[in-house]
Amino acid sequence: MPIYHFLRQLQVCGRHQAPSTAKTLHSQIIKLGLHQCGPLPNTLVDVYGKCGLFQHAHYLFEEMPHRDHVSWASILTAFNKANFPNITLSIFPTMFAIDRLQPDHFVFATLVKACAALGATSQGKQVHARFVLSPFCDDDVVKSSLVDMYAKFGLPDNARAVFDSIKLKNTVSWTAMLSGYARSGRKNEAMEMFKSAPVRNLFAWTALISGFVQRGNGIDAFYMFIEMRREGVDIVDPFVLSSIVGACANLAVLELGKQIHGLVIALGYESCLFISNALVDMYAKCSDIMAAKDIFGTMKRKDVVSWTSIIVGAAQHGQAEEALMLYDEMVSAGVKPNEVTFIGLIYACSHVGLVSKGRKLFKTMTEDYGISPSLQHYTCLLDLLGRSGHFDEAENLIKEMPYKPDEPTWAALLSACKHHGNTQMAIRYADHLMSLKLEDPSTYILLSNVYAKAAMWEQVSKVRKLMGEMEVKKEPGHSCIDIGKESQLFYAGETPHPLKKEMFDLLKELEEEMRRRGYVPDTSCVLHDMEQQEKERQLFWHSERLAVAYGLLKSVPGTVIRIVKNLRVCGDCHAVLKLISGIVKREIIVRDANRYHHFKDGKCSCNDFW
């Protein structure tokens, strides 16, 4: 059988990703003694890479007696495709050391792609420098890859310099540059480039919209998405839909998310894996964990992102037992958990005090899955130990871990000490925090509360003075509530809202009932020097209370009230919302800066520790 027949058949396998057929053809090639003939070895490496069999590709590559530029481009591409860019970069030096070959334009393109995937800025710049000094320095394909790399590094000026040097700018370079400006917050330049783009096709729109979403600029992303729909651009690729679903998740706009979900169904993309994953994440972040579970349950194929999204979602909503059960199902299904999965699991354990389980998961992560714990993993474990009162073990872990604790780590431990009444240790941690350059206003409030509880008024004054010196400005508290297609935003303080009187009367009526049930306002979070009555008045006008009052007045009786708050819920509002949920017999879900609170029948899913 002639070699060209095998070549043609193998290329078909690569296009259609048919690994079993590729293996059969490979067996026939070996039996006929053709495995080292002509381009067949390189083609086999390339096809195995395209079929996801990178280990087969690597074995063949290692066994090849003579490797050329095609061999190297094929194996490096295989590792990139298998999501192992670190291996791509680690084996590249042997190209010269063993095979005495300098990289060509294909190899340069794969190296640039690997650096972009890893976020390896220093190595990316080295590859760029080597490319500039090579005979292929005018290759526009490599330059397009460099534009994309610098855009992903958040270096739009570097990307633009390369972009301007491209003679024949293709769609890839234009979209990469657009995305680079958008994701770096350079909105004006992104819009100017978009308007001057030779073709404003779906991919250009996607680059702009997804860039805005990645930057956290969801509102502009929505405006552009609506404009794209008005212009009648055909959505032949669903990536833009996953981006806009992500914007819904970040903004926690449930009703808008439902509309986008409807569009996904109408366009026939509901079975697309990454769209389903985005929808699971969106519903969980929009506080509708039941809808997230429904979508997850109907998915025919689930990957690590699918499982992790639902596990983290359940954990954040206080459903720790369910999160752990889902993890067991994930392992039984043969899906390997990743770093984010374990953050969600240990977080879940910390909120129900499952210390032994949390320790075991931390050990499993490193010993069974070879995942090196990040500072975030250690912070979750420290939070678990602190919440459960294991302070000695927590202190030993701080000494042993390979990272320097940051502000969130110390704040988590300080909060745990405060909760358990461990005043001596709390003061020690507070004194340490005072020596750091703190950035989060809530940490200063925590410090002030700890010192105030210990009657260390001089330290309380120091905290306030430090806030002034550091120009720490607490972000104005605001809460948003969606009722159907209507959305209302409330800021802390007396509101000029048309329903102000009705909201005030309702809150006063509820407060009277709360006081009959034993409610006493907790003014410890009000750091201003003022009379007790004025402090209570300030608490009365906190934004989440206004949002709840509005929801009770305007929503359908019996429905869930969903609120998104930009800051952490204060202790007094937390107590108030628990009481209100019991009085009015309504579930109130609040997504604050830390987590999700499900207030129902006078209780909260966070078990009063958040």
C-alpha positions as CSV (number, residue, x, y, z in Angstrom):
1,M,0.0,0.0,0.0
2,P,1.6,3.4,-1.0
3,I,2.8,5.8,1.6
4,Y,0.6,8.7,0.3
5,H,-2.5,6.5,1.0
6,F,-1.6,6.3,4.7
7,L,-0.7,10.0,4.8
8,R,-4.2,10.9,3.4
9,Q,-6.0,8.6,5.8
10,L,-4.0,9.9,8.8
11,Q,-4.8,13.5,7.9
12,V,-8.5,12.6,7.9
13,C,-8.0,11.1,11.4
14,G,-6.4,14.3,12.6
15,R,-9.2,16.5,11.1
16,H,-12.0,14.3,12.6
17,Q,-10.1,13.5,15.8
18,A,-10.4,9.7,15.4
19,P,-7.7,8.2,17.7
20,S,-8.8,4.5,17.3
21,T,-8.5,4.7,13.5
22,A,-5.2,6.5,13.9
23,K,-3.9,3.6,16.1
24,T,-5.1,1.0,13.6
25,L,-3.4,2.8,10.7
26,H,-0.2,3.1,12.8
27,S,-0.3,-0.7,13.4
28,Q,-0.6,-1.4,9.7
29,I,2.3,1.0,9.0
30,I,4.6,-0.9,11.5
31,K,3.6,-4.3,10.0
32,L,4.6,-3.0,6.6
33,G,7.9,-1.6,7.9
34,L,7.0,1.9,6.8
35,H,7.1,3.6,10.2
36,Q,10.4,5.4,9.4
37,C,9.5,6.2,5.8
38,G,9.4,9.7,4.5
39,P,6.9,12.1,6.3
40,L,5.0,9.3,8.1
41,P,6.7,9.6,11.5
42,N,6.1,13.4,11.6
43,T,2.5,12.9,10.4
44,L,1.9,10.3,13.2
45,V,3.2,12.7,15.9
46,D,0.9,15.4,14.5
47,V,-2.2,13.2,14.3
48,Y,-1.7,11.8,17.8
49,G,-1.4,15.3,19.1
50,K,-4.6,16.4,17.3
51,C,-6.4,13.3,18.7
52,G,-5.4,14.2,22.3
53,L,-3.0,11.3,22.6
54,F,0.0,13.5,23.6
55,Q,1.7,10.6,25.4
56,H,1.7,8.5,22.2
57,A,2.9,11.5,20.3
58,H,5.8,12.1,22.8
59,Y,6.8,8.4,22.7
60,L,7.0,8.5,18.9
61,F,8.9,11.7,19.0
62,E,11.5,10.3,21.5
63,E,12.0,7.2,19.3
64,M,12.6,9.1,16.1
65,P,16.2,8.7,14.9
66,H,16.1,11.9,12.9
67,R,14.0,14.9,14.0
68,D,13.5,18.0,11.9
69,H,11.6,21.3,12.3
70,V,8.3,19.6,11.5
71,S,8.9,17.0,14.2
72,W,9.5,19.8,16.8
73,A,6.6,21.9,15.6
74,S,4.3,18.9,15.8
75,I,5.3,17.8,19.4
76,L,5.3,21.3,20.8
77,T,1.8,21.9,19.3
78,A,0.7,18.6,20.8
79,F,1.7,19.7,24.3
80,N,0.0,23.1,23.8
81,K,-3.2,21.4,22.7
82,A,-3.1,19.0,25.7
83,N,-2.9,22.1,27.9
84,F,0.7,21.4,29.0
85,P,2.5,24.6,27.9
86,N,5.0,24.2,30.7
87,I,6.2,21.0,29.0
88,T,6.4,22.8,25.7
89,L,8.8,25.3,27.2
90,S,10.8,22.8,29.2
91,I,11.6,20.5,26.3
92,F,12.4,23.2,23.8
93,P,16.0,23.7,24.8
94,T,16.8,20.2,23.7
95,M,15.9,21.2,20.1
96,F,19.3,22.9,19.9
97,A,21.2,20.9,22.5
98,I,20.5,17.5,21.0
99,D,19.2,18.0,17.4
100,R,21.3,21.1,16.7
101,L,18.3,22.9,15.2
102,Q,17.3,26.6,15.5
103,P,13.6,27.4,15.8
104,D,11.7,28.3,12.6
105,H,8.5,30.4,12.4
106,F,6.3,27.4,13.2
107,V,8.2,26.6,16.4
108,F,8.3,30.3,17.4
109,A,4.5,30.5,17.1
110,T,4.1,27.5,19.4
111,L,6.5,28.9,22.0
112,V,4.8,32.2,22.0
113,K,1.4,30.5,22.5
114,A,2.8,28.5,25.4
115,C,4.2,31.6,27.1
116,A,0.8,33.3,26.6
117,A,-1.0,30.3,28.2
118,L,1.3,30.3,31.2
119,G,1.4,34.1,31.7
120,A,5.2,33.8,31.5
121,T,6.0,37.4,30.8
122,S,9.8,37.1,31.1
123,Q,10.1,34.0,29.0
124,G,7.7,35.5,26.4
125,K,9.9,38.6,26.0
126,Q,13.0,36.3,25.6
127,V,11.2,34.3,22.9
128,H,10.3,37.6,21.2
129,A,13.9,38.8,21.4
130,R,15.1,35.6,19.8
131,F,12.5,35.8,17.1
132,V,13.6,39.4,16.2
133,L,17.2,38.2,15.8
134,S,16.2,35.2,13.7
135,P,15.8,34.9,9.9
136,F,12.0,34.7,10.4
137,C,11.7,38.1,12.0
138,D,9.2,39.3,9.4
139,D,6.8,36.5,9.7
140,D,3.3,38.0,10.3
141,V,1.8,34.8,11.8
142,V,4.4,34.8,14.6
143,K,3.8,38.6,15.1
144,S,0.1,38.0,15.4
145,S,0.8,35.4,18.1
146,L,3.0,38.0,19.9
147,V,0.2,40.5,19.8
148,D,-2.1,38.0,21.4
149,M,0.6,37.1,24.0
150,Y,1.2,40.7,25.1
151,A,-2.5,41.3,25.2
152,K,-2.9,38.4,27.5
153,F,0.0,39.7,29.6
154,G,-1.9,43.0,30.1
155,L,0.8,44.9,28.1
156,P,-1.3,46.6,25.3
157,D,1.5,49.0,24.4
158,N,3.9,46.2,23.7
159,A,1.1,44.5,21.7
160,R,0.5,47.6,19.7
161,A,4.2,48.0,18.8
162,V,4.2,44.5,17.3
163,F,0.8,45.1,15.7
164,D,2.0,48.2,13.9
165,S,4.9,46.2,12.5
166,I,2.7,43.6,10.8
167,K,2.5,44.2,7.0
168,L,-0.6,42.2,6.3
169,K,-2.8,42.4,9.4
170,N,-5.1,39.5,9.6
171,T,-8.3,38.9,11.7
172,V,-6.2,37.2,14.5
173,S,-4.0,40.3,15.0
174,W,-7.0,42.7,14.9
175,T,-9.1,40.7,17.4
176,A,-6.0,40.2,19.7
177,M,-5.3,43.9,19.8
178,L,-9.0,44.7,20.4
179,S,-9.1,42.3,23.3
180,G,-5.9,43.6,24.7
181,Y,-7.2,47.2,24.9
182,A,-10.6,46.1,26.3
183,R,-9.2,43.8,29.0
184,S,-6.6,46.4,30.1
185,G,-9.4,49.0,30.7
186,R,-8.4,51.1,27.7
187,K,-12.0,51.5,26.5
188,N,-11.5,54.5,24.2
189,E,-8.6,52.9,22.3
190,A,-10.5,49.6,22.1
191,M,-13.6,51.5,20.6
192,E,-11.4,53.5,18.2
193,M,-9.7,50.3,17.0
194,F,-13.1,48.5,16.7
195,K,-14.5,51.3,14.5
196,S,-11.4,51.2,12.2
197,A,-11.3,47.4,11.9
198,P,-11.5,46.3,8.3
199,V,-14.1,43.7,9.1
200,R,-16.5,44.0,12.1
201,N,-17.4,40.3,12.1
202,L,-18.5,38.1,15.1
203,F,-14.9,37.5,16.2
204,A,-14.2,41.3,16.4
205,W,-17.4,41.7,18.5
206,T,-16.4,38.8,20.6
207,A,-12.9,40.1,21.3
208,L,-14.3,43.5,22.4
209,I,-17.2,42.1,24.5
210,S,-15.1,39.3,26.2
211,G,-12.3,41.9,26.9
212,F,-14.8,44.1,28.7
213,V,-16.1,41.2,30.7
214,Q,-12.6,40.1,31.7
215,R,-11.9,43.7,32.9
216,G,-15.0,43.6,35.0
217,N,-16.8,46.1,32.8
218,G,-19.9,44.1,32.4
219,I,-22.3,47.0,31.6
220,D,-20.3,48.1,28.6
221,A,-20.1,44.5,27.5
222,F,-23.9,44.4,27.5
223,Y,-24.3,47.6,25.5
224,M,-21.9,46.2,22.9
225,F,-23.8,42.8,22.9
226,I,-27.1,44.6,22.3
227,E,-25.6,46.7,19.5
228,M,-24.2,43.5,17.9
229,R,-27.7,41.9,18.0
230,R,-29.1,45.1,16.4
231,E,-26.6,44.9,13.6
232,G,-27.8,41.3,12.9
233,V,-24.4,39.7,13.4
234,D,-24.9,35.9,13.1
235,I,-23.7,34.0,16.2
236,V,-22.1,31.1,14.4
237,D,-19.6,30.6,17.3
238,P,-21.0,30.5,20.9
239,F,-18.0,32.0,22.7
240,V,-19.6,35.4,22.9
241,L,-22.6,33.9,24.6
242,S,-20.4,32.4,27.3
243,S,-18.8,35.8,27.8
244,I,-22.1,37.6,28.2
245,V,-23.4,34.9,30.6
246,G,-20.2,35.5,32.6
247,A,-21.1,39.3,32.7
248,C,-24.5,38.3,34.1
249,A,-22.7,36.2,36.8
250,N,-20.4,39.1,37.8
251,L,-23.2,41.6,37.9
252,A,-25.6,39.2,39.6
253,V,-28.4,40.2,37.3
254,L,-30.7,37.1,37.5
255,E,-33.5,38.2,35.2
256,L,-31.1,39.3,32.5
257,G,-29.2,36.0,32.9
258,K,-32.5,34.2,32.3
259,Q,-33.1,36.2,29.1
260,I,-29.6,35.3,27.8
261,H,-30.3,31.6,28.8
262,G,-33.4,31.8,26.6
263,L,-31.3,33.2,23.7
264,V,-28.8,30.3,24.2
265,I,-31.7,27.8,23.9
266,A,-33.2,29.7,20.9
267,L,-29.8,29.5,19.0
268,G,-29.4,25.8,19.9
269,Y,-26.3,26.1,22.0
270,E,-27.7,24.7,25.3
271,S,-25.8,21.4,24.8
272,C,-22.4,23.2,24.3
273,L,-20.3,22.2,27.3
274,F,-18.6,25.5,28.1
275,I,-22.0,27.4,27.7
276,S,-23.6,24.9,30.2
277,N,-20.7,25.5,32.5
278,A,-21.1,29.2,32.3
279,L,-24.8,28.9,33.0
280,V,-24.2,26.8,36.1
281,D,-21.8,29.4,37.4
282,M,-24.1,32.3,36.5
283,Y,-27.2,30.9,38.3
284,A,-25.0,30.0,41.4
285,K,-23.6,33.6,41.5
286,C,-27.0,35.1,40.9
287,S,-28.2,33.3,44.1
288,D,-30.4,30.7,42.3
289,I,-28.5,27.6,43.3
290,M,-31.5,25.4,42.5
291,A,-31.4,26.5,38.8
292,A,-27.7,25.9,38.8
293,K,-28.3,22.3,40.0
294,D,-31.0,21.8,37.5
295,I,-28.7,22.7,34.6
296,F,-25.9,20.6,36.0
297,G,-28.2,17.6,36.3
298,T,-29.3,17.7,32.7
299,M,-25.7,18.0,31.3
300,K,-24.8,14.9,29.3
301,R,-21.1,15.6,29.5
302,K,-19.4,17.1,32.6
303,D,-15.7,18.2,32.8
304,V,-13.7,19.5,35.8
305,V,-15.1,23.0,35.3
306,S,-18.7,21.7,35.4
307,W,-18.1,19.8,38.7
308,T,-16.0,22.6,40.2
309,S,-18.7,25.2,39.4
310,I,-21.5,23.4,41.2
311,I,-19.2,22.4,44.1
312,V,-18.0,25.9,44.7
313,G,-21.6,27.2,44.2
314,A,-23.0,24.8,46.8
315,A,-20.2,25.7,49.2
316,Q,-20.8,29.5,48.9
317,H,-24.5,29.0,49.5
318,G,-23.8,27.2,52.8
319,Q,-24.6,23.7,51.5
320,A,-21.4,22.0,52.7
321,E,-22.7,18.5,52.9
322,E,-24.0,18.7,49.3
323,A,-20.6,20.1,48.1
324,L,-18.8,17.2,49.7
325,M,-21.2,14.7,48.2
326,L,-20.8,16.2,44.8
327,Y,-17.0,15.8,45.2
328,D,-17.4,12.1,45.9
329,E,-19.6,11.7,42.7
330,M,-16.9,13.7,40.7
331,V,-14.2,11.3,41.8
332,S,-16.4,8.3,41.1
333,A,-17.0,9.6,37.6
334,G,-13.3,9.6,37.0
335,V,-12.9,13.4,36.8
336,K,-9.7,14.8,38.3
337,P,-10.3,17.8,40.6
338,N,-8.2,21.0,40.2
339,E,-6.9,23.7,42.5
340,V,-10.2,25.6,42.5
341,T,-12.2,22.5,43.4
342,F,-10.2,22.1,46.6
343,I,-10.6,25.8,47.5
344,G,-14.4,25.3,47.3
345,L,-14.2,22.0,49.3
346,I,-12.0,23.4,52.2
347,Y,-14.2,26.5,52.2
348,A,-17.3,24.3,52.6
349,C,-15.7,22.4,55.5
350,S,-14.8,25.7,57.3
351,H,-18.4,26.8,57.4
352,V,-19.7,23.7,59.1
353,G,-16.6,22.9,61.3
354,L,-15.5,19.7,59.5
355,V,-11.9,20.0,60.6
356,S,-10.9,16.4,60.1
357,K,-12.4,16.4,56.6
358,G,-10.7,19.6,55.7
359,R,-7.3,18.4,56.8
360,K,-7.9,15.2,54.8
361,L,-8.8,17.1,51.7
362,F,-5.8,19.3,52.0
363,K,-3.6,16.2,52.3
364,T,-5.4,14.5,49.3
365,M,-4.9,17.5,47.1
366,T,-1.1,17.3,47.5
367,E,-0.5,13.5,47.9
368,D,-3.1,12.1,45.5
369,Y,-3.3,14.8,42.9
370,G,0.1,16.4,43.1
371,I,-1.4,19.9,43.4
372,S,0.9,22.4,45.2
373,P,-1.2,24.4,47.7
374,S,-1.4,28.1,47.0
375,L,-1.7,30.9,49.6
376,Q,-5.4,30.8,49.0
377,H,-5.5,27.1,50.0
378,Y,-3.6,27.8,53.1
379,T,-5.8,30.7,54.0
380,C,-8.9,28.4,53.6
381,L,-7.3,25.8,55.9
382,L,-6.3,28.5,58.4
383,D,-9.9,29.8,58.3
384,L,-11.2,26.3,59.0
385,L,-8.9,25.8,62.0
386,G,-9.6,29.3,63.3
387,R,-13.4,29.0,63.0
388,S,-13.2,25.7,64.9
389,G,-11.0,27.1,67.7
390,H,-7.8,25.2,66.8
391,F,-5.6,28.3,67.2
392,D,-2.4,26.4,68.2
393,E,-2.5,24.3,65.0
394,A,-3.3,27.4,63.0
395,E,-0.2,29.2,64.4
396,N,2.0,26.2,63.6
397,L,0.6,26.1,60.0
398,I,1.5,29.8,59.6
399,K,5.1,29.0,60.6
400,E,5.4,26.0,58.3
401,M,3.7,27.2,55.1
402,P,5.9,28.4,52.3
403,Y,4.1,31.7,51.9
404,K,4.1,35.0,53.9
405,P,0.6,35.5,55.2
406,D,-1.2,38.4,53.6
407,E,-3.9,40.8,54.9
408,P,-6.9,38.4,54.2
409,T,-5.1,35.5,56.0
410,W,-4.4,37.6,59.1
411,A,-7.9,39.1,59.0
412,A,-9.5,35.6,58.8
413,L,-7.6,34.5,61.9
414,L,-8.4,37.8,63.7
415,S,-12.1,37.3,62.9
416,A,-12.0,33.8,64.3
417,C,-10.3,34.9,67.5
418,K,-13.0,37.6,68.0
419,H,-15.8,35.1,67.3
420,H,-14.3,32.6,69.9
421,G,-13.6,35.4,72.5
422,N,-9.8,34.6,72.4
423,T,-9.0,38.2,73.4
424,Q,-5.3,37.7,74.1
425,M,-4.5,36.1,70.7
426,A,-6.9,38.6,68.9
427,I,-4.9,41.5,70.3
428,R,-1.6,39.9,69.2
429,Y,-2.9,39.4,65.7
430,A,-4.4,42.9,65.7
431,D,-1.1,44.4,66.7
432,H,0.6,42.5,63.8
433,L,-2.0,43.8,61.4
434,M,-1.4,47.3,62.5
435,S,2.2,47.0,61.4
436,L,1.1,46.2,57.8
437,K,0.0,48.5,55.1
438,L,-3.7,47.6,55.1
439,E,-5.9,48.2,52.0
440,D,-9.3,46.7,52.9
441,P,-11.5,49.2,54.9
442,S,-13.3,46.2,56.5
443,T,-9.9,45.1,58.1
444,Y,-9.7,48.5,59.9
445,I,-13.3,48.1,61.2
446,L,-12.4,44.6,62.4
447,L,-9.3,46.0,64.2
448,S,-11.3,48.7,65.8
449,N,-14.0,46.3,67.0
450,V,-11.3,44.0,68.5
451,Y,-9.6,46.8,70.4
452,A,-13.0,48.3,71.5
453,K,-14.1,44.9,72.9
454,A,-10.8,44.8,74.9
455,A,-11.5,48.4,76.1
456,M,-8.2,49.5,74.4
457,W,-9.6,52.9,73.5
458,E,-6.1,54.4,72.7
459,Q,-5.6,51.7,70.0
460,V,-9.1,52.4,68.7
461,S,-8.1,56.0,68.2
462,K,-4.9,54.9,66.5
463,V,-6.9,52.8,64.0
464,R,-9.0,55.8,63.2
465,K,-6.0,58.0,62.8
466,L,-4.3,55.4,60.6
467,M,-7.3,55.3,58.4
468,G,-7.0,59.1,58.0
469,E,-3.3,59.0,57.3
470,M,-3.6,56.2,54.8
471,E,-6.5,58.0,53.2
472,V,-8.6,54.8,53.6
473,K,-12.0,55.6,52.3
474,K,-14.8,53.1,52.8
475,E,-16.6,52.5,49.6
476,P,-20.2,53.8,49.9
477,G,-22.4,50.9,50.8
478,H,-25.1,50.1,48.2
479,S,-27.5,47.2,47.6
480,C,-29.3,46.3,44.4
481,I,-32.6,44.4,44.2
482,D,-34.1,43.0,41.0
483,I,-37.9,42.5,40.9
484,G,-38.9,41.1,37.5
485,K,-37.5,43.5,34.8
486,E,-37.1,46.3,37.3
487,S,-33.9,46.9,39.2
488,Q,-33.4,49.4,42.1
489,L,-30.1,50.5,43.6
490,F,-30.1,51.9,47.2
491,Y,-27.2,53.7,48.9
492,A,-26.7,53.8,52.7
493,G,-28.4,56.9,54.2
494,E,-31.8,58.5,53.9
495,T,-33.1,57.9,50.4
496,P,-35.0,60.4,48.1
497,H,-36.9,57.4,46.7
498,P,-40.6,58.1,45.9
499,L,-41.6,55.2,48.2
500,K,-39.4,56.6,51.1
501,K,-42.4,57.1,53.5
502,E,-43.8,53.7,52.9
503,M,-40.4,52.1,53.3
504,F,-39.7,54.1,56.5
505,D,-43.1,53.1,58.0
506,L,-42.5,49.4,57.2
507,L,-39.0,49.4,58.6
508,K,-40.2,51.1,61.8
509,E,-43.1,48.6,62.1
510,L,-40.6,45.7,61.7
511,E,-38.2,47.3,64.2
512,E,-40.9,47.5,66.9
513,E,-41.7,43.8,66.4
514,M,-37.9,43.0,66.4
515,R,-37.5,44.8,69.7
516,R,-40.4,42.9,71.2
517,R,-38.4,39.7,70.2
518,G,-35.3,41.0,72.0
519,Y,-33.5,42.9,69.3
520,V,-30.9,45.4,70.6
521,P,-29.0,47.4,67.9
522,D,-25.3,46.6,67.7
523,T,-23.6,49.9,67.0
524,S,-20.0,48.5,67.2
525,C,-19.6,48.8,63.4
526,V,-20.3,52.6,63.5
527,L,-16.9,54.1,64.1
528,H,-17.9,57.7,64.1
529,D,-17.9,59.5,67.5
530,M,-21.6,60.3,68.0
531,E,-24.5,59.7,70.3
532,Q,-26.0,56.2,70.6
533,Q,-29.3,57.4,69.2
534,E,-27.5,58.8,66.1
535,K,-25.6,55.5,65.6
536,E,-28.8,53.6,65.7
537,R,-30.3,56.0,63.1
538,Q,-27.3,55.3,60.8
539,L,-27.9,51.6,61.1
540,F,-31.6,52.1,60.3
541,W,-30.7,53.5,56.8
542,H,-28.2,50.8,55.8
543,S,-28.7,49.9,52.1
544,E,-29.7,46.3,52.5
545,R,-32.6,47.2,54.8
546,L,-33.9,49.7,52.3
547,A,-33.7,47.0,49.6
548,V,-35.5,44.6,51.8
549,A,-38.3,47.1,52.5
550,Y,-38.6,47.9,48.8
551,G,-38.8,44.2,48.0
552,L,-41.5,43.5,50.6
553,L,-43.5,46.4,49.2
554,K,-43.2,45.6,45.5
555,S,-42.6,41.9,45.0
556,V,-45.1,39.1,44.7
557,P,-46.0,37.9,48.2
558,G,-44.2,34.7,49.1
559,T,-41.4,35.0,46.5
560,V,-37.7,35.0,47.3
561,I,-36.1,38.5,47.8
562,R,-32.7,38.6,46.2
563,I,-30.2,41.4,47.0
564,V,-26.6,42.1,46.0
565,K,-24.5,44.2,48.3
566,N,-21.1,45.6,47.4
567,L,-19.7,45.4,51.0
568,R,-19.8,42.8,53.7
569,V,-23.1,42.7,55.7
570,C,-22.5,44.3,59.1
571,G,-23.4,42.3,62.3
572,D,-26.4,44.4,63.1
573,C,-28.0,44.1,59.6
574,H,-27.3,40.3,59.7
575,A,-29.3,40.1,63.0
576,V,-32.0,42.3,61.5
577,L,-32.4,40.3,58.3
578,K,-32.7,37.1,60.3
579,L,-35.4,38.5,62.4
580,I,-37.3,40.0,59.4
581,S,-37.2,36.6,57.6
582,G,-38.9,35.1,60.5
583,I,-41.5,37.9,61.0
584,V,-42.6,38.1,57.3
585,K,-42.1,34.4,56.5
586,R,-40.0,35.2,53.4
587,E,-36.7,33.9,52.3
588,I,-34.1,36.7,51.8
589,I,-30.9,35.9,49.9
590,V,-28.1,38.4,50.1
591,R,-24.9,38.2,48.1
592,D,-22.3,40.4,49.9
593,A,-18.6,40.9,49.3
594,N,-17.8,37.7,51.2
595,R,-20.4,35.1,50.5
596,Y,-24.1,34.3,50.1
597,H,-26.6,34.5,53.0
598,H,-29.9,32.7,52.9
599,F,-32.1,34.2,55.6
600,K,-35.1,32.0,56.3
601,D,-37.3,31.4,59.4
602,G,-35.1,33.5,61.6
603,K,-31.8,31.7,60.6
604,C,-28.9,32.2,58.2
605,S,-27.1,29.6,56.1
606,C,-23.8,31.0,57.3
607,N,-24.5,29.9,60.9
608,D,-23.7,33.5,62.0
609,F,-20.0,33.3,60.9
610,W,-18.9,35.1,57.7
